[in-house]
Amino acid sequence: MSTIGPVKAFTVTMSTGTTSTSAIDLGGSFGKIMVGIPTMASGTDHYFKISDSESGTFRRLYHANDVDTAKPTVVVVDSSVTNCYVPVNLSAQFLKIEATTAATAAAHTYKIICGVN
């Protein structure tokens, strides 16, 4: 039987009329992070911003460059991907979720599930 490592779950809401959540303090760095993307309006891409402190400057997360790319590329969840969880590879304690379209009719709730393995 395998041992399951500790798991932490977080909920954050993007208020109507805004394009970013408040800072999420994950309480440390995790090996696995899944972000629940809610059902959104068409044309709403999602980006992830990280910082070294809750009140610090948040910058967009990029994939590292590899053999096929000459430069790093931004981590983006396309607008066609909604109502699901997506894995996000980051080694940061503080996270914000940014959307390209402001929430209009209702606030959007995101769930983040973090695990060590």
C-alpha positions in Angstrom: 0.0 0.0 0.0 1.4 3.4 -0.9 1.4 6.4 1.4 -0.4 9.5 0.4 1.4 12.8 1.3 -0.3 15.7 2.9 -2.7 17.7 0.8 -3.8 21.3 1.2 -6.7 23.0 -0.5 -7.4 26.7 -1.0 -10.3 28.7 -2.4 -10.0 32.2 -3.9 -12.6 34.4 -5.5 -12.2 36.8 -8.4 -14.7 39.6 -7.7 -16.9 41.0 -10.4 -15.4 43.8 -12.5 -11.8 42.6 -11.8 -9.2 40.5 -13.7 -7.1 39.2 -10.9 -7.6 37.3 -7.6 -6.0 38.5 -4.4 -2.7 37.0 -3.4 -3.0 33.3 -2.3 -0.5 32.2 0.3 0.1 28.5 -0.3 2.1 28.3 2.9 5.1 26.8 1.2 6.2 25.2 -2.1 4.5 22.0 -3.3 5.5 19.3 -5.7 2.1 19.1 -7.3 -0.4 22.0 -7.8 -3.8 21.7 -9.5 -5.9 24.8 -10.2 -9.6 24.5 -10.7 -10.7 26.7 -13.5 -14.5 27.5 -13.2 -16.9 27.9 -16.1 -16.0 31.3 -17.7 -17.1 33.6 -20.5 -15.8 32.8 -23.9 -12.4 34.4 -24.6 -11.2 34.4 -21.1 -7.6 33.0 -20.9 -5.9 32.5 -17.5 -2.4 33.4 -16.5 -0.6 32.7 -13.2 1.5 35.3 -11.4 4.0 34.6 -8.6 5.9 36.6 -6.0 8.3 36.1 -3.2 6.0 37.9 -0.7 2.3 38.5 -0.4 2.7 42.2 -0.9 5.5 41.9 -3.5 5.5 42.5 -7.2 3.7 39.6 -8.9 5.0 38.6 -12.3 3.6 36.1 -14.9 4.8 32.5 -14.8 6.7 31.2 -17.8 7.7 27.7 -18.9 11.5 27.2 -19.1 12.9 27.2 -22.6 13.8 23.8 -24.0 15.5 22.4 -27.1 12.6 23.4 -29.4 12.3 27.0 -28.2 14.8 29.8 -28.1 13.1 31.6 -25.2 10.7 30.9 -22.4 7.0 30.9 -23.1 4.2 32.2 -20.9 2.0 29.6 -19.0 -1.5 30.2 -20.2 -4.8 28.2 -19.8 -6.7 28.8 -23.1 -10.3 30.1 -22.9 -11.6 26.8 -24.2 -10.4 25.1 -21.0 -13.0 25.6 -18.3 -14.8 23.7 -15.5 -11.8 21.5 -14.9 -8.5 21.2 -13.0 -5.1 22.0 -14.7 -1.7 21.1 -13.3 0.6 24.1 -12.7 4.3 23.7 -12.2 5.6 26.4 -9.9 7.9 26.7 -7.0 6.5 29.7 -5.2 4.5 30.4 -2.1 2.5 33.4 -3.3 0.2 33.1 -6.3 -2.4 35.2 -8.2 -4.7 34.1 -11.0 -5.2 36.6 -13.8 -8.0 36.5 -16.4 -8.0 38.4 -19.7 -11.7 39.2 -19.2 -13.2 40.7 -16.1 -15.9 38.7 -14.2 -19.2 40.4 -15.0 -22.5 38.7 -13.8 -21.0 36.8 -10.9 -17.7 36.4 -9.1 -15.6 33.4 -10.1 -14.3 30.9 -7.5 -11.1 29.0 -8.0 -10.0 25.9 -6.1 -6.3 25.1 -5.7 -5.2 21.6 -4.5 -1.5 21.2 -3.4 0.3 18.0 -2.6 3.9 17.1 -1.9 4.2 14.2 -4.3 
